[in-house]
Amino acid sequence: MNRLAQKIQAVAFLGMALIAFQSCSEDSMSGDGETMTSAELQTILMTDDIAGAADSALAELYVGDTAKSFTAKENDCYTAEYTETGFVATFNNCVLNGTENVDGTVAVTYAVGEGSASFTATFTDFYVGTIKINGTRTFVVNTSTDQNSVSFTVTSDMTIEMEDGSTISETGEKTFGIAFSEDLSSVTFTLSGNWTVQIDEDVYAVETLEDLQVTSPCEYVTSGSMVVSKNGLAVTVDFGNGECDDKATLIYPNGATEEVNL
């Protein structure tokens, strides 16, 4: 279970790493009629940030060999009751893994198979700071036979209520990939998927056309493309063909293009 915990935490790390380049690349959108701002996109992507804190809380519960105990576990932050298929945990408004205060209940069911592991987390009035989460996130973790790569497919159907009463909902699927070179000198992160975010009355849809890719030591997305649509306006973002630079190309519905710095 320790290996699974590390993989869960890696999902949150990769989501945070991708927030910056996506928000910067969309900053200058100016299609016909409907427009999209950097602030809007940051709000869209904040669902991963919030969920990442919740994922870190779940990772804490995988530390140790819970498969043997199937008993209640308790510390100052939470209580957890384990069964053969999962656990129910209640958090006590505490700081966990460096997150904001975590409070509320999450029920997890999991299964481990050859070369893969999966679990579904159901959040009930689960708070990260002043933000409330309800809904489900299902994780499927797959590793390669040589252990040099791992991928996470995350399917979300959740609602987030902000402190001011506004709501954000997310549905859809994202696949995060992490691959190490044979000599461990570099690591490649990828993101693909299709997901939809609704913020009050506005609906945003994201579809990756080619996997978005970051390869260390380069700090930028060097290849891949995606389409971001807001209420029908679709803008394609092309990150290039592998060259390490801070540029991306926006392609508008009318065929106009614009190069932006990330």
Phi, psi and chi 1 to 4 in degrees:
 res  aa     phi    psi   chi1   chi2   chi3   chi4
   1 MET       -  -25.5  -73.1  -64.1  180.0      -
   2 ASN   -60.2  -40.7  -75.1  -28.5      -      -
   3 ARG   -62.3  -40.9 -176.7 -178.3  -63.4  -87.4
   4 LEU   -64.6  -40.1 -179.7   57.4      -      -
   5 ALA   -60.3  -43.2      -      -      -      -
   6 GLN   -62.3  -37.5  -66.6  167.4   -3.6      -
   7 LYS   -69.2  -38.7  -66.2  172.1 -177.6  175.3
   8 ILE   -60.8  -44.9  -63.3  167.9      -      -
   9 GLN   -64.7  -31.8  -69.4  170.2  -39.8      -
  10 ALA   -65.0  -32.4      -      -      -      -
  11 VAL   -58.7  -48.1  172.0      -      -      -
  12 ALA   -62.2  -41.6      -      -      -      -
  13 PHE   -61.7  -45.4  167.4   77.8      -      -
  14 LEU   -65.9  -39.8 -179.6   56.6      -      -
  15 GLY   -59.8  -42.1      -      -      -      -
  16 MET   -65.4  -39.0  -72.3  -64.9  -66.5      -
  17 ALA   -63.6  -30.3      -      -      -      -
  18 LEU   -88.1  -13.7  -68.8  166.6      -      -
  19 ILE   -61.7  -44.9  -73.4  174.6      -      -
  20 ALA   -63.4  -48.6      -      -      -      -
  21 PHE   -70.4  -30.7   75.4   73.8      -      -
  22 GLN   -70.9  -43.2  -68.4 -170.6   31.3      -
  23 SER   -66.3  -38.7   60.4      -      -      -
  24 CYS   -69.7  -37.8  -68.0      -      -      -
  25 SER   -67.2  -24.5   69.0      -      -      -
  26 GLU   -95.4    2.4  -55.5  -67.9  -16.4      -
  27 ASP   -62.3  -26.8 -166.7   36.3      -      -
  28 SER  -110.2   21.5  -59.1      -      -      -
  29 MET   -60.3  136.1  -78.5 -172.6  176.8      -
  30 SER  -153.8   62.3   56.1      -      -      -
  31 GLY   -75.9 -178.5      -      -      -      -
  32 ASP   -72.8  129.8  -63.4  -29.3      -      -
  33 GLY    76.4 -104.3      -      -      -      -
  34 GLU   -63.0  141.4 -165.6   78.8   65.1      -
  35 THR  -127.3  168.9   61.8      -      -      -
  36 MET  -135.4  136.3 -175.6  177.1  -64.6      -
  37 THR  -108.6  162.9   66.4      -      -      -
  38 SER   -61.2  -39.8  174.6      -      -      -
  39 ALA   -61.5  -39.9      -      -      -      -
  40 GLU   -62.0  -45.8  -75.3  178.1  -56.1      -
  41 LEU   -65.5  -37.6 -165.2   64.5      -      -
  42 GLN   -62.2  -37.5  -71.1 -178.7   13.8      -
  43 THR   -65.4  -41.6  -57.8      -      -      -
  44 ILE   -56.5  -47.6  -63.4  168.1      -      -
  45 LEU   -78.9  -13.2  -63.5  171.8      -      -
  46 MET   -65.4  -20.2 -168.9  167.1   56.8      -
  47 THR   -58.8  -37.5   56.6      -      -      -
  48 ASP   -68.8  -37.0  -88.0  -33.4      -      -
  49 ASP   -61.4  -48.9 -171.9    5.5      -      -
  50 ILE   -64.6  -47.1  -61.6  166.0      -      -
  51 ALA   -63.2  -31.0      -      -      -      -
  52 GLY   -61.6  -38.2      -      -      -      -
  53 ALA   -65.3  -39.8      -      -      -      -
  54 ALA   -65.2  -38.9      -      -      -      -
  55 ASP   -63.4  -37.5  -62.2  -19.6      -      -
  56 SER   -63.6  -36.8  -66.0      -      -      -
  57 ALA   -63.3  -40.9      -      -      -      -
  58 LEU   -65.7  -38.6  -64.7 -180.0      -      -
  59 ALA   -60.2  -35.5      -      -      -      -
  60 GLU   -57.6  -35.2  167.9   74.3   13.9      -
  61 LEU   -77.7   -9.8  -64.5  169.0      -      -
  62 TYR   -91.5   -7.8  -79.7   98.6      -      -
  63 VAL   -69.8  132.0  176.0      -      -      -
  64 GLY    91.7  168.9      -      -      -      -
  65 ASP   -92.1   81.5 -168.6   -6.3      -      -
  66 THR   -70.0  -21.1   58.0      -      -      -
  67 ALA   -63.1  -24.8      -      -      -      -
  68 LYS   -87.5  -30.1  -70.2 -177.3  178.8  179.2
  69 SER   -85.7  -49.0   61.4      -      -      -
  70 PHE    48.0   36.1  -60.9  135.7      -      -
  71 THR  -126.4  170.4   58.2      -      -      -
  72 ALA   -66.7  141.2      -      -      -      -
  73 LYS  -124.0  139.8 -177.3  177.0 -178.8  179.3
  74 GLU  -146.8  139.7 -177.3  173.2   -3.0      -
  75 ASN  -144.4 -167.5   64.2   19.3      -      -
  76 ASP   -68.9  -16.1  -68.1  -21.9      -      -
  77 CYS   -98.7  -33.7 -173.1      -      -      -
  78 TYR  -156.9  163.6   64.3   85.3      -      -
  79 THR  -121.9  145.6   58.7      -      -      -
  80 ALA  -141.9  134.3      -      -      -      -
  81 GLU  -112.8  118.1 -176.5   71.6   29.7      -
  82 TYR   -97.8  146.6  -70.0   89.3      -      -
  83 THR  -127.0 -174.3   69.2      -      -      -
  84 GLU   -70.2  -18.2  -66.7 -176.7   -4.1      -
  85 THR  -117.1    3.8   58.0      -      -      -
  86 GLY   161.5 -150.5      -      -      -      -
  87 PHE  -161.0  161.9   59.2   83.8      -      -
  88 VAL  -121.3  125.7  176.2      -      -      -
  89 ALA  -121.7  139.8      -      -      -      -
  90 THR  -120.9  122.5  -59.5      -      -      -
  91 PHE   -97.2  148.7  -69.0   84.2      -      -
  92 ASN  -114.7   57.2 -174.4   29.5      -      -
  93 ASN    47.9   57.6 -163.9   29.4      -      -
  94 CYS  -128.3  164.2   55.9      -      -      -
  95 VAL   -90.8  128.1  174.9      -      -      -
  96 LEU  -136.1  128.2 -174.0   67.5      -      -
  97 ASN    54.8   34.1  -69.6  -20.4      -      -
  98 GLY    77.8    8.8      -      -      -      -
  99 THR   -82.5  175.7   67.5      -      -      -
 100 GLU   -68.7  172.8  -65.1 -174.6   74.4      -
 101 ASN   -55.5  135.3  -80.5   24.3      -      -
 102 VAL  -112.3  132.0  177.7      -      -      -
 103 ASP  -147.2  147.9 -166.2   22.1      -      -
 104 GLY   115.5 -168.6      -      -      -      -
 105 THR  -122.5  141.2  -59.5      -      -      -
 106 VAL  -136.9  134.8   58.1      -      -      -
 107 ALA  -112.4  131.1      -      -      -      -
 108 VAL  -124.8  132.0  173.1      -      -      -
 109 THR  -118.5  139.8   57.1      -      -      -
 110 TYR  -141.6  161.3   50.7   72.4      -      -
 111 ALA  -145.9  140.9      -      -      -      -
 112 VAL  -121.3  125.8  178.0      -      -      -
 113 GLY  -124.5 -177.6      -      -      -      -
 114 GLU   -67.7  115.5 -175.5  175.7   -7.4      -
 115 GLY    77.7    6.3      -      -      -      -
 116 SER  -154.3  161.4   67.2      -      -      -
 117 ALA  -147.1  148.1      -      -      -      -
 118 SER  -143.7  152.1   65.3      -      -      -
 119 PHE  -155.2  154.6   68.0   89.6      -      -
 120 THR  -119.7  127.2  -63.2      -      -      -
 121 ALA  -108.0  127.2      -      -      -      -
 122 THR  -111.2  115.7  -59.2      -      -      -
 123 PHE   -96.0  132.6  -61.1   95.6      -      -
 124 THR  -124.6  110.3  -56.5      -      -      -
 125 ASP    45.3   52.6  -68.9  -17.9      -      -
 126 PHE   -95.0  120.9 -170.3   89.1      -      -
 127 TYR  -103.7  135.5  -77.0   84.6      -      -
 128 VAL  -117.2  104.3  177.7      -      -      -
 129 GLY    65.0 -125.3      -      -      -      -
 130 THR  -100.0    9.5   58.4      -      -      -
 131 ILE  -102.4  130.6  -61.0  169.6      -      -
 132 LYS  -104.6  135.2 -178.3  168.4   66.8  173.7
 133 ILE  -117.6  132.6  -57.5  172.7      -      -
 134 ASN  -132.6  145.0  -79.0  -74.4      -      -
 135 GLY   125.3 -163.5      -      -      -      -
 136 THR  -127.7  150.9   62.1      -      -      -
 137 ARG  -135.1  125.0  -80.8  165.2   66.3   82.8
 138 THR  -109.7  129.5  -62.4      -      -      -
 139 PHE  -112.7  133.5  -65.9   75.3      -      -
 140 VAL  -123.0  120.8  178.1      -      -      -
 141 VAL  -110.4  126.5 -176.7      -      -      -
 142 ASN  -125.9  139.4  -64.8  -71.1      -      -
 143 THR  -119.1  152.5   57.7      -      -      -
 144 SER   -79.6  163.3   63.4      -      -      -
 145 THR   -65.6  -26.6   55.0      -      -      -
 146 ASP   -92.0    2.4   59.5    7.6      -      -
 147 GLN    65.5   14.2  -62.5  -65.7  -53.4      -
 148 ASN   -90.1   -5.7  -76.6  -18.1      -      -
 149 SER  -147.3  157.5   64.7      -      -      -
 150 VAL  -147.5  146.5   60.2      -      -      -
 151 SER  -132.0  147.0   66.0      -      -      -
 152 PHE  -122.6  125.1  -50.0   80.0      -      -
 153 THR  -106.1  121.6  -61.7      -      -      -
 154 VAL  -116.0  119.3 -176.3      -      -      -
 155 THR  -108.8  122.3  -56.7      -      -      -
 156 SER  -115.0  143.7  -61.8      -      -      -
 157 ASP  -147.7   82.6 -175.3    0.4      -      -
 158 MET  -142.0  160.5   63.8 -178.1 -173.6      -
 159 THR  -125.4  135.7  -60.5      -      -      -
 160 ILE  -118.1  128.2  -63.3  168.2      -      -
 161 GLU  -108.7  121.1 -177.0  177.0  -28.8      -
 162 MET   -80.8  168.0  -50.6  -59.8  -72.5      -
 163 GLU   -60.9  -32.1 -175.2  176.0   10.9      -
 164 ASP   -82.8    3.1   63.0    3.7      -      -
 165 GLY    95.2  -11.4      -      -      -      -
 166 SER   -70.7  154.3   60.6      -      -      -
 167 THR  -123.4  147.9   59.5      -      -      -
 168 ILE  -130.4  128.6  -56.3  169.2      -      -
 169 SER  -120.4  147.4   62.3      -      -      -
 170 GLU  -135.7  133.2  179.0  179.4  -58.9      -
 171 THR  -133.7  151.7   58.3      -      -      -
 172 GLY   128.6 -168.5      -      -      -      -
 173 GLU  -134.2  136.7 -176.1  176.0  -76.4      -
 174 LYS  -129.7  141.4  -56.7  173.5 -174.8  176.2
 175 THR  -119.6  120.4  -64.1      -      -      -
 176 PHE  -102.0  134.7  -60.1   88.2      -      -
 177 GLY  -123.8  142.8      -      -      -      -
 178 ILE  -132.9  124.1  -55.5  173.3      -      -
 179 ALA  -133.7  135.0      -      -      -      -
 180 PHE  -104.0  143.6  -63.0   90.5      -      -
 181 SER   -69.2  162.7   61.7      -      -      -
 182 GLU   -60.6  -35.8  -70.0 -171.8    4.0      -
 183 ASP   -92.5    7.3   61.0    0.4      -      -
 184 LEU    62.6   20.0  -57.6 -179.2      -      -
 185 SER   -81.8  -16.9   61.8      -      -      -
 186 SER  -146.9  160.1   66.4      -      -      -
 187 VAL  -135.9  140.1   58.6      -      -      -
 188 THR  -115.1  129.6  -62.5      -      -      -
 189 PHE  -108.6  138.1  -58.7   95.7      -      -
 190 THR  -131.7  155.0   58.7      -      -      -
 191 LEU  -140.1  132.7  169.6   64.9      -      -
 192 SER  -145.2  166.0   61.8      -      -      -
 193 GLY   143.5 -176.3      -      -      -      -
 194 ASN  -138.5  122.9  -65.9  -89.7      -      -
 195 TRP  -149.6  158.2   63.3   95.3      -      -
 196 THR  -128.2  135.5  -60.6      -      -      -
 197 VAL  -121.9  132.3  175.1      -      -      -
 198 GLN  -115.1  125.9 -178.9  167.6  -14.2      -
 199 ILE  -116.6  105.5  -55.6  171.9      -      -
 200 ASP    52.8 -112.5  -64.4  -34.6      -      -
 201 GLU   -96.5   -8.9  -60.5  -58.7  -40.5      -
 202 ASP   -90.6  136.5  -70.7  -40.9      -      -
 203 VAL  -116.6  129.4  177.9      -      -      -
 204 TYR  -121.3  130.9  -55.3   82.3      -      -
 205 ALA  -121.1  134.2      -      -      -      -
 206 VAL  -119.7  131.4 -179.6      -      -      -
 207 GLU  -135.5  122.8  176.8 -174.7    2.1      -
 208 THR   -83.6  130.2   54.9      -      -      -
 209 LEU   -87.8  -43.1  -55.3  177.6      -      -
 210 GLU  -130.7  143.3  -61.4  177.1   75.3      -
 211 ASP   -51.2  132.0  -70.2    2.8      -      -
 212 LEU   -76.8  136.6  -49.9 -174.6      -      -
 213 GLN  -136.2  134.5 -178.2  169.7  -61.7      -
 214 VAL  -125.9  127.6 -180.0      -      -      -
 215 THR  -124.1  122.4  -60.5      -      -      -
 216 SER   -67.0  150.5   66.5      -      -      -
 217 PRO   -84.8    3.1   32.4  -37.2      -      -
 218 CYS   -64.2  138.8 -175.4      -      -      -
 219 GLU   -95.1   -2.8  -61.1  178.3   -4.1      -
 220 TYR  -112.3  159.9  -54.7  106.7      -      -
 221 VAL   -70.7  125.3  177.7      -      -      -
 222 THR  -106.7  -13.6   57.0      -      -      -
 223 SER  -158.2  166.2   62.7      -      -      -
 224 GLY   108.1  168.0      -      -      -      -
 225 SER  -152.4  157.3   59.9      -      -      -
 226 MET  -150.5  161.1   64.7 -178.7 -177.1      -
 227 VAL  -116.2  129.5  175.4      -      -      -
 228 VAL  -115.4  122.2  179.1      -      -      -
 229 SER  -116.3  135.9  -58.6      -      -      -
 230 LYS  -124.0  111.9  173.6 -169.8  174.7 -177.6
 231 ASN    48.8   38.2  -59.6  -26.2      -      -
 232 GLY   105.1  -21.9      -      -      -      -
 233 LEU   -79.8  121.1  171.3   70.9      -      -
 234 ALA  -115.1  123.0      -      -      -      -
 235 VAL  -120.5  129.2  177.9      -      -      -
 236 THR   -91.9  135.6  -60.0      -      -      -
 237 VAL  -115.7  117.8 -174.5      -      -      -
 238 ASP  -109.0  120.8 -174.2  -15.4      -      -
 239 PHE   -94.4    3.1  -68.8   96.8      -      -
 240 GLY   107.3 -168.1      -      -      -      -
 241 ASN  -117.9   20.4   57.8    5.9      -      -
 242 GLY   119.2  -11.9      -      -      -      -
 243 GLU   -72.5  137.8 -177.1  178.4   -5.7      -
 244 CYS   -81.2   95.7 -177.5      -      -      -
 245 ASP  -146.0  174.3   58.7   35.6      -      -
 246 ASP  -103.0   31.2   65.3  -16.5      -      -
 247 LYS  -113.2  150.6  -65.2  177.1  171.8   49.5
 248 ALA  -145.2  157.4      -      -      -      -
 249 THR  -114.2  127.3  -59.5      -      -      -
 250 LEU   -94.9  132.9  -53.8 -175.7      -      -
 251 ILE  -119.7  116.4  -54.5  170.7      -      -
 252 TYR   -89.6  163.4  -64.8   99.2      -      -
 253 PRO   -58.1  -28.7  -25.6   34.5      -      -
 254 ASN   -84.6    4.8   61.3    6.2      -      -
 255 GLY    92.9  -10.4      -      -      -      -
 256 ALA   -67.4  147.3      -      -      -      -
 257 THR  -123.9  155.7   62.8      -      -      -
 258 GLU  -148.2  131.1  177.6 -176.3    4.0      -
 259 GLU   -93.1  133.3 -173.4  176.4   85.3      -
 260 VAL  -126.4  153.6  -65.8      -      -      -
 261 ASN   -93.9  137.4  -67.4  -34.0      -      -
 262 LEU   -82.1      -  -56.1  179.4      -      -
